[in-house]
Amino acid sequence: MVLYEDLRQYTIWRAVIQHFRSVQAPYRKSGTYWEIYGDLATRLHHREEAKDAYQRCADQKFSAKALVRLLEIYAEEGQLHKTMEVSIKLCFPTAIAYNLNKLIQSEGLAKVQSTLIALNTSPAILKLMSRFLTRAKTFDVLGSTH
């Protein structure tokens, strides 16, 4: 039953896209919409449509899921430049950096670092989170020099 629903939705989606292309009208949908259809095309093994949908999703919003899928597709296709571009986007998640920078501005870098250490996380997590704090200091975020 799930396969039937997937095929039905996919057929409708492709028909709508073809209609918009035939009348040369832009097909504008939300990032979430494109992510859902990327997943649908992936489940049905329609690689090019999945790649297109994930690219449209990533163009509209930060979506780790869409970026990871694009990373897999580009790596399998051997597209070095695009693989590296997606890797860079995944290395520095905007939402995490933005909110940590807000904390650093209000509390100060030393306090944020101390709190991170006090959490007794694994060394790998500590190293990962420390990268965000190092970037804050490198780029002179307000509060990182206290």
Disulfide bonds with the S-S distance in Angstrom:
none
